[in-house]
Amino acid sequence: MQKKIILVLILILSVHIGYTQVKTDNAFNKKQVLSDNILKFNYKDSINKEEQKPNKKNPAISLFLSLLLPGAGHLYTGRMDVGKYFIVSEVSCWLGVAGMSYYGNWLRDDSRTFAAEHSGLNKDGKDDDYYSNVGNFNSIYEYNNEKLAKGQWDKLYNPSTHFWSWDNELNKNNFDLQRKKSERTYNTRIVFATGLIVNRIVSAISALVLTNKFNTSSSGMRINSEFIGTQNNPYDGLRLNFVKSF
């Protein structure tokens, strides 16, 4: 009888040990499967996500800066890839204005020096109208006679201060051609001055459009977290990924 009881106890103990082993193996297998899934699918924790939007830009400031200095509004918005072209255009127009002014001054001064040598005029204190008349008349006397004939007494020149008399017709014509060339050179500055105005307007519109696009874009920073581990240790750590979209 006692032997039967002992055998029953041994049988029950064996079954209990076997059940415990199977339960332990099942728990280990589930843990292993979870670890394999983490490693296989690079599981991401969707709870710890955060969106950080960039600060919006003020379109009015962008517009004002571009009107003040083309390209400055693009610098404010962070779009110098476009703004650099407006800066180059601005510099080019200013160089054009400066270059035409320098060349026009050189032509004007050279022509007036030529006139002083070949007509005997005094260059001090004379305006542009005086040199225009010098290029159109052979002498001050020819000029005054025409004004007297027309009754334009207020336009007469004093021979003691405004004298001129060309030594020949060819030199007079050469002076007049160079004088007109200097005037055309000065007028060319209008083209570059117009370019400065147009460049500012186009730059302001471009900066305004890009600023509005920047403010309405989906750009931002996203932070993702994910578990990392190995087969022996599926929870070895946590990785944070910072993703910047443009």
C-alpha atoms as one frame of an Amber mdcrd trajectory, in Angstrom:
protein
   0.000   0.000   0.000   2.761   2.392   0.932   4.613   1.551  -2.253   1.513
   2.515  -4.289   1.205   5.859  -2.480   4.891   6.602  -3.099   4.506   5.774
  -6.793   1.465   8.082  -7.079   3.401  10.956  -5.416   6.365  10.392  -7.721
   4.015  10.450 -10.727   2.325  13.677  -9.574   5.699  15.324  -8.936   6.931
  14.295 -12.372   3.835  15.735 -14.062   4.219  19.010 -12.098   7.875  19.354
 -13.023   7.075  18.646 -16.678   4.258  21.237 -16.711   6.521  23.841 -15.122
   9.242  23.151 -17.691   6.751  23.437 -20.557   5.428  26.750 -19.166   8.958
  28.076 -18.817   9.813  26.992 -22.371   6.664  28.641 -23.705   7.515  31.926
 -21.928  11.037  31.807 -23.312   9.745  31.091 -26.813   7.341  34.052 -26.641
  10.164  36.299 -25.480  12.368  35.026 -28.287   9.624  35.612 -30.884   9.111
  39.159 -29.572  12.834  39.790 -29.756  12.976  38.448 -33.318  10.060  40.671
 -34.346  11.744  43.728 -32.839  14.937  42.983 -34.728  13.119  42.052 -37.942
  10.621  44.860 -38.197  12.624  47.525 -36.300   9.633  48.175 -34.065   8.956
  51.846 -33.449   7.212  53.248 -30.470   4.498  55.439 -31.919   3.656  56.946
 -28.534   6.852  58.957 -28.177   6.559  61.087 -31.285   6.845  64.846 -31.262
   6.456  67.461 -33.952   8.381  70.729 -33.726   7.349  73.349 -36.258   9.870
  76.043 -37.252   9.179  79.660 -36.416   7.165  81.401 -39.105   8.633  84.347
 -40.981   6.949  87.734 -41.294   6.100  88.426 -44.970   6.063  92.200 -44.351
   9.645  92.122 -43.060  10.729  89.998 -46.001   9.080  92.434 -48.426  10.621
  95.513 -46.766  14.124  94.035 -46.667  14.012  93.153 -50.357  12.871  96.649
 -51.290  15.690  98.085 -49.208  18.337  95.672 -50.509  17.504  92.942 -53.043
  18.343  89.519 -51.612  18.000  90.602 -47.968  14.441  89.246 -47.779  15.646
  85.902 -49.129  18.382  85.853 -46.497  15.727  86.434 -43.835  13.658  83.523
 -45.171  16.682  81.269 -45.610  16.509  81.125 -49.416  19.808  82.615 -50.509
  19.877  80.035 -53.299  17.453  82.443 -55.004  18.500  85.697 -53.341  22.060
  85.523 -54.628  20.865  86.299 -58.160  19.195  89.527 -57.026  22.354  90.567
 -55.185  24.420  89.984 -58.328  21.929  92.025 -60.363  22.053  94.847 -57.816
  25.840  95.012 -57.876  25.888  94.873 -61.678  23.464  97.786 -62.010  25.444
  99.932 -59.559  28.637  99.151 -61.445  26.885 100.181 -64.647  25.793 103.505
 -63.166  29.272 104.185 -61.785  30.975 103.132 -65.022  28.766 105.302 -67.241
  29.189 108.265 -64.896  32.971 107.938 -64.939  33.112 107.548 -68.729  30.665
 110.407 -69.302  32.694 112.718 -67.054  35.850 111.825 -68.932  34.251 112.562
 -72.313  32.782 115.845 -71.075  36.012 117.120 -69.514  38.068 116.046 -72.523
  35.718 117.795 -74.955  35.713 121.011 -72.936  39.503 120.996 -72.738  39.573
 120.530 -76.509  37.170 123.476 -76.932  39.314 125.729 -74.723  42.378 124.947
 -76.861  40.707 125.550 -80.244  38.174 128.290 -79.493  39.825 130.281 -76.706
  36.938 129.919 -74.219  37.294 130.015 -70.433  35.918 126.826 -68.821  35.298
 128.301 -65.360  31.675 128.679 -64.285  30.048 127.629 -67.553  26.873 125.525
 -67.713  25.818 122.845 -70.188  23.747 125.282 -72.279  26.830 127.391 -72.897
  28.802 124.444 -74.264  25.846 123.450 -76.407  25.911 126.898 -77.999  29.694
 126.680 -78.414  29.165 123.510 -80.447  26.477 125.111 -82.614  28.012 128.516
 -83.408  31.427 129.462 -84.749  31.817 132.358 -82.324  30.120 134.330 -79.589
  29.430 137.117 -82.077  27.555 134.807 -84.432  25.522 133.595 -81.483  24.713
 137.113 -80.154  23.706 138.349 -83.604  21.159 135.565 -83.937  19.701 136.311
 -80.484  19.513 140.018 -81.310  17.695 139.216 -84.533  15.128 137.195 -82.579
  14.826 139.805 -79.833  16.083 137.416 -77.144  17.983 140.077 -75.198  18.117
 138.014 -71.999  20.136 135.258 -73.705  23.038 137.401 -74.867  26.551 136.529
 -73.671  29.127 138.998 -72.391  32.211 138.693 -74.647  34.524 139.478 -71.739
  33.410 136.381 -69.777  31.895 134.017 -72.372  34.082 134.539 -75.408  34.760
 131.783 -77.939  35.788 131.715 -81.579  36.634 128.456 -83.334  39.837 128.210
 -85.311  38.116 126.028 -87.948  34.835 124.272 -88.675  36.280 120.767 -88.313
  37.342 121.285 -84.702  33.958 122.754 -83.869  32.215 119.691 -85.283  34.569
 117.303 -83.479  33.833 119.056 -80.195  30.094 118.914 -80.783  30.246 115.173
 -81.594  32.197 114.399 -78.431  29.897 116.576 -76.348  26.840 114.716 -77.633
  28.572 111.394 -76.996  29.088 112.354 -73.360  25.379 113.212 -73.089  24.394
 109.835 -74.538  26.710 108.151 -72.046  25.018 109.966 -69.180  21.605 108.985
 -70.513  22.669 105.318 -70.519  22.694 105.515 -66.739  18.903 105.634 -66.888
  18.897 102.030 -68.120  20.891 100.847 -65.118  18.869 103.037 -62.732  15.689
 101.466 -64.104  17.286  98.062 -63.571  17.826  98.930 -59.901  14.142  99.719
 -59.476  12.925  96.635 -61.358  15.348  94.407 -59.471  13.941  95.627 -56.148
  10.348  95.055 -57.188  10.980  91.537 -58.522  13.110  90.668 -55.496  10.363
  91.838 -53.128   7.714  89.761 -54.924   9.976  86.700 -54.962  10.820  87.036
 -51.269   7.141  87.458 -50.398   6.140  84.329 -52.313   8.944  82.251 -50.787
   8.132  83.491 -47.280   4.473  82.515 -47.642   5.544  79.156 -49.027   7.883
  78.690 -46.085   5.104  79.456 -43.594   2.614  77.062 -45.219   5.017  74.207
 -45.850   4.988  71.011 -43.796   8.556  71.426 -42.717   9.345  70.471 -39.169
  11.261  68.138 -36.897   9.984  64.689 -35.991  11.410  62.594 -33.150  10.889
  58.817 -33.358  11.862  56.289 -30.699  12.608  52.610 -31.233  13.734  49.650
 -29.148  17.090  48.082 -29.890  18.442  44.774 -28.696  19.867  41.398 -29.511
  18.471  37.904 -29.493  19.825  37.330 -25.992  18.595  40.689 -24.731  15.678
  42.140 -26.743  15.428  45.256 -24.533  19.019  46.413 -24.644  18.184  50.098
 -25.093  16.116  52.852 -26.699  17.138  54.818 -29.796  15.862  58.337 -30.687
  15.774  59.395 -34.334  15.581  63.092 -35.217  14.068  63.514 -38.698  14.063
  66.966 -40.347  11.804  67.351 -43.374  11.908  70.201 -45.886
